[in-house]
Amino acid sequence: MRKVAPLLLCVAALVLAACGASVTLPTGTGIPVLPPGHNVDVAHLSFIPQVIRIKAGESVTWRWDDGVVPHNVTFGDFHSPTQSRGFFTHTFDSPGTYYYVCTIHPQMHAEVIVTSG
């Protein structure tokens, strides 16, 4: 039973993720755990969620979880490193809609909508 429980937890997390729920997998699964807050997964050649809404002064953290496939998060005036694992966090100080893309996979695009406090 002890070996089955972590497997069931991971399966449940994957099912919830497929339904659009926000999921943090337990440590030891090989997938980095996101800090609490506004998060985007870089996985399955997609940004998940594709649209995220935050308030000015808040941060978004992207987590790479697409195996060995490299990606980046590129806005008009800033970008993440190109990587296949890890995190990138950016704080958005001004309201507006910020469009971004993975320059390696241009079909991967999304946006951050920042509202005033």
LUMSEZA-701849 format. One record per atom (N, C-alpha, C, CB): residue in one letter; z, y, x. Coordinates in steps of 0.05 Angstrom, whole numbers, padded with zeros to 5 digits, always signed. Glycine has a CB too. Layout:
AZYX
...
//
This chain:
M+00000-00024+00016
M+00000+00000+00000
M+00000+00025+00017
M+00024+00000-00019
R+00014+00024+00040
R+00015+00048+00057
R-00013+00056+00068
R+00033+00043+00081
K-00030+00037+00073
K-00057+00043+00082
K-00075+00052+00060
K-00069+00019+00096
V-00070+00044+00036
V-00087+00051+00013
V-00081+00080+00004
V-00082+00032-00010
A-00057+00089+00005
A-00049+00116-00005
A-00065+00138+00008
A-00020+00120-00001
P-00067+00139+00035
P-00083+00161+00047
P-00112+00159+00039
P-00081+00160+00077
L-00123+00135+00036
L-00151+00132+00027
L-00154+00143-00001
L-00159+00103+00029
L-00136+00136-00019
L-00138+00146-00046
L-00135+00177-00047
L-00116+00134-00064
L-00118+00188-00031
L-00115+00217-00029
L-00141+00230-00020
L-00092+00224-00010
C-00154+00219+00000
C-00180+00230+00009
C-00201+00228-00012
C-00188+00216+00035
V-00203+00205-00025
V-00222+00201-00047
V-00218+00221-00069
V-00221+00172-00058
A-00193+00225-00077
A-00186+00244-00098
A-00194+00272-00089
A-00156+00243-00105
A-00189+00279-00064
A-00197+00306-00054
A-00227+00310-00055
A-00186+00310-00025
L-00242+00289-00047
L-00271+00291-00048
L-00281+00294-00077
L-00284+00266-00035
V-00270+00280-00095
V-00278+00282-00123
V-00272+00310-00134
V-00263+00261-00141
L-00248+00321-00127
L-00242+00348-00136
L-00260+00369-00123
L-00213+00355-00129
A-00267+00365-00098
A-00285+00383-00084
A-00312+00383-00097
A-00287+00376-00054
A-00322+00360-00105
A-00348+00358-00119
A-00347+00372-00145
A-00355+00328-00123
C-00324+00375-00158
C-00322+00389-00183
C-00318+00419-00179
C-00298+00377-00199
G-00316+00428-00154
G-00313+00456-00148
G-00284+00465-00144
G-00325+00472-00170
A-00266+00446-00144
A-00238+00453-00140
A-00233+00459-00110
A-00219+00431-00149
S-00214+00476-00104
S-00206+00482-00077
S-00188+00460-00067
S-00192+00510-00074
V-00195+00448-00044
V-00180+00425-00034
V-00173+00429-00005
V-00197+00399-00038
T-00149+00421+00002
T-00141+00420+00030
T-00133+00391+00036
T-00117+00440+00036
L-00148+00378+00054
L-00142+00351+00061
L-00118+00350+00080
L-00166+00337+00074
P-00103+00328+00079
P-00080+00326+00097
P-00088+00324+00126
P-00063+00301+00089
T-00069+00331+00143
T-00075+00328+00172
T-00079+00299+00178
T-00052+00341+00188
G-00093+00294+00200
G-00098+00266+00208
G-00124+00256+00197
G-00076+00249+00199
T-00138+00271+00180
T-00164+00262+00169
T-00187+00270+00188
T-00168+00274+00141
G-00182+00286+00208
G-00203+00295+00226
G-00216+00321+00216
G-00224+00274+00229
I-00209+00330+00193
I-00220+00355+00182
I-00199+00376+00184
I-00229+00351+00152
P-00206+00399+00197
P-00186+00420+00200
P-00176+00430+00173
P-00197+00443+00217
V-00150+00435+00171
V-00138+00445+00147
V-00139+00475+00146
V-00108+00435+00145
L-00148+00486+00124
L-00151+00515+00121
L-00124+00528+00116
L-00169+00522+00098
P-00120+00552+00127
P-00095+00566+00121
P-00096+00576+00092
P-00091+00591+00140
P-00073+00582+00079
P-00074+00592+00052
P-00090+00618+00050
P-00045+00596+00041
G-00102+00623+00028
G-00117+00648+00024
G-00145+00643+00014
G-00118+00663+00050
H-00163+00660+00021
H-00191+00660+00011
H-00207+00645+00032
H-00202+00689+00007
N-00218+00622+00024
N-00231+00603+00043
N-00258+00595+00033
N-00214+00579+00047
V-00276+00590+00053
V-00303+00581+00048
V-00308+00557+00066
V-00324+00603+00052
D-00317+00535+00055
D-00325+00512+00071
D-00354+00515+00079
D-00320+00485+00056
V-00360+00509+00104
V-00387+00507+00114
V-00393+00477+00116
V-00391+00522+00142
A-00406+00466+00095
A-00409+00437+00093
A-00434+00431+00076
A-00384+00424+00081
H-00445+00408+00082
H-00468+00398+00066
H-00491+00419+00065
H-00459+00391+00037
L-00495+00432+00088
L-00516+00454+00090
L-00512+00475+00068
L-00543+00441+00088
S-00487+00482+00063
S-00480+00501+00042
S-00455+00517+00050
S-00476+00487+00015
F-00452+00540+00037
F-00426+00554+00037
F-00413+00548+00010
F-00431+00585+00042
I-00389+00538+00011
I-00375+00530-00014
I-00348+00544-00015
I-00372+00499-00015
P-00344+00563-00034
P-00362+00571-00055
P-00383+00591-00045
P-00346+00584-00078
Q-00404+00594-00060
Q-00426+00611-00052
Q-00419+00641-00057
Q-00451+00604-00067
V-00401+00646-00076
V-00392+00674-00081
V-00361+00673-00080
V-00403+00685-00108
I-00350+00691-00065
I-00321+00694-00065
I-00313+00723-00070
I-00309+00684-00037
R-00292+00727-00086
R-00284+00754-00093
R-00256+00759-00081
R-00283+00758-00124
I-00253+00781-00067
I-00228+00789-00054
I-00223+00818-00059
I-00228+00782-00024
K-00199+00827-00051
K-00193+00856-00052
K-00196+00868-00024
K-00164+00860-00063
A-00201+00894-00023
A-00203+00907+00003
A-00178+00903+00019
A-00209+00938-00001
G-00181+00897+00045
G-00159+00892+00062
G-00152+00862+00065
G-00135+00906+00052
E-00165+00845+00048
E-00160+00816+00050
E-00181+00803+00069
E-00161+00804+00022
S-00174+00779+00077
S-00191+00764+00096
S-00203+00740+00083
S-00175+00756+00121
V-00226+00731+00094
V-00238+00706+00086
V-00239+00689+00111
V-00267+00710+00074
T-00233+00663+00108
T-00235+00644+00130
T-00256+00623+00123
T-00207+00630+00136
W-00275+00619+00142
W-00295+00598+00139
W-00286+00574+00156
W-00323+00609+00148
R-00290+00550+00145
R-00283+00526+00159
R-00309+00509+00162
R-00261+00510+00145
W-00315+00501+00186
W-00338+00484+00191
W-00330+00455+00186
W-00348+00488+00221
D-00345+00442+00169
D-00340+00414+00162
D-00367+00400+00155
D-00320+00412+00138
D-00386+00401+00174
D-00412+00390+00169
D-00420+00371+00192
D-00434+00412+00165
G-00401+00356+00201
G-00407+00337+00223
G-00414+00352+00248
G-00429+00318+00216
V-00435+00344+00261
V-00444+00356+00287
V-00465+00378+00282
V-00455+00335+00305
V-00471+00384+00257
V-00491+00404+00250
V-00480+00432+00256
V-00500+00402+00220
P-00493+00448+00273
P-00482+00474+00279
P-00490+00495+00257
P-00493+00484+00307
H-00473+00514+00253
H-00478+00535+00234
H-00466+00561+00245
H-00466+00528+00206
N-00473+00583+00232
N-00460+00609+00237
N-00457+00624+00211
N-00475+00625+00258
V-00441+00644+00211
V-00438+00662+00188
V-00447+00690+00198
V-00408+00663+00177
T-00470+00699+00188
T-00481+00724+00199
T-00485+00745+00177
T-00508+00718+00212
F-00471+00767+00181
F-00473+00790+00164
F-00491+00810+00178
F-00445+00803+00157
G-00497+00833+00166
G-00514+00853+00179
G-00503+00863+00205
G-00517+00876+00161
D-00477+00868+00207
D-00466+00880+00232
D-00446+00863+00246
D-00454+00906+00225
F-00441+00839+00237
F-00423+00821+00252
F-00429+00792+00246
F-00393+00827+00245
H-00420+00774+00263
H-00426+00746+00259
H-00405+00729+00273
H-00454+00739+00269
S-00404+00704+00264
S-00387+00684+00276
S-00401+00672+00300
S-00378+00662+00256
P-00387+00657+00317
P-00401+00641+00337
P-00416+00619+00322
P-00380+00629+00357
T-00437+00609+00335
T-00451+00585+00325
T-00434+00561+00334
T-00481+00583+00335
Q-00426+00544+00315
Q-00408+00522+00321
Q-00411+00500+00301
Q-00378+00532+00322
S-00401+00477+00307
S-00402+00455+00288
S-00373+00447+00278
S-00415+00430+00301
R-00353+00458+00290
R-00325+00453+00282
R-00310+00479+00286
R-00312+00430+00298
G-00288+00482+00271
G-00271+00505+00276
G-00270+00524+00252
G-00280+00520+00300
F-00261+00549+00258
F-00256+00569+00238
F-00268+00596+00247
F-00226+00572+00232
F-00272+00613+00227
F-00279+00641+00233
F-00266+00657+00210
F-00311+00646+00234
T-00251+00678+00217
T-00238+00695+00197
T-00247+00724+00201
T-00207+00693+00199
H-00252+00737+00178
H-00259+00765+00179
H-00244+00780+00157
H-00290+00769+00177
T-00234+00804+00163
T-00221+00821+00144
T-00241+00842+00134
T-00195+00834+00156
F-00242+00845+00107
F-00260+00864+00095
F-00244+00888+00085
F-00276+00851+00071
D-00248+00911+00098
D-00232+00935+00092
D-00244+00952+00070
D-00229+00951+00117
S-00270+00951+00066
S-00283+00968+00046
S-00295+00953+00023
S-00305+00985+00060
P-00292+00964-00001
P-00304+00951-00024
P-00335+00950-00021
P-00297+00966-00050
G-00347+00930-00034
G-00376+00926-00033
G-00383+00897-00035
G-00387+00938-00008
T-00409+00892-00035
T-00418+00864-00035
T-00431+00859-00008
T-00439+00859-00059
Y-00421+00839+00005
Y-00429+00832+00032
Y-00445+00805+00031
Y-00405+00830+00051
Y-00470+00807+00036
Y-00487+00783+00037
Y-00487+00771+00065
Y-00516+00789+00027
Y-00487+00744+00067
Y-00489+00732+00093
Y-00506+00707+00092
Y-00461+00725+00103
V-00513+00697+00116
V-00531+00675+00119
V-00524+00659+00144
V-00561+00685+00120
C-00532+00634+00145
C-00532+00619+00170
C-00560+00623+00182
C-00525+00588+00166
T-00562+00635+00205
T-00588+00641+00216
T-00603+00615+00225
T-00586+00660+00239
I-00588+00594+00229
I-00601+00568+00236
I-00613+00555+00212
I-00581+00549+00250
H-00600+00559+00189
H-00609+00547+00163
H-00611+00569+00142
H-00589+00524+00154
P-00633+00584+00142
P-00634+00608+00124
P-00631+00602+00094
P-00660+00622+00129
Q-00634+00577+00087
Q-00629+00570+00058
Q-00599+00571+00052
Q-00640+00542+00052
M-00583+00572+00072
M-00554+00576+00069
M-00547+00605+00067
M-00537+00562+00092
H-00542+00615+00043
H-00534+00643+00040
H-00513+00645+00019
H-00559+00660+00032
A-00497+00666+00020
A-00475+00670+00002
A-00466+00699+00003
A-00451+00651+00009
E-00445+00705-00012
E-00436+00733-00012
E-00405+00735-00015
E-00449+00749-00034
V-00395+00757-00005
V-00367+00764-00009
V-00366+00789-00025
V-00351+00767+00019
I-00353+00789-00047
I-00351+00813-00064
I-00323+00824-00060
I-00357+00807-00094
V-00322+00849-00050
V-00296+00862-00044
V-00291+00884-00064
V-00296+00872-00015
T-00269+00882-00078
T-00262+00903-00097
T-00240+00921-00086
T-00253+00891-00124
S-00237+00944-00097
S-00216+00962-00087
S-00189+00951-00095
S-00220+00992-00098
G-00169+00955-00077
G-00142+00945-00080
G-00134+00939-00107
G-00124+00963-00069
//
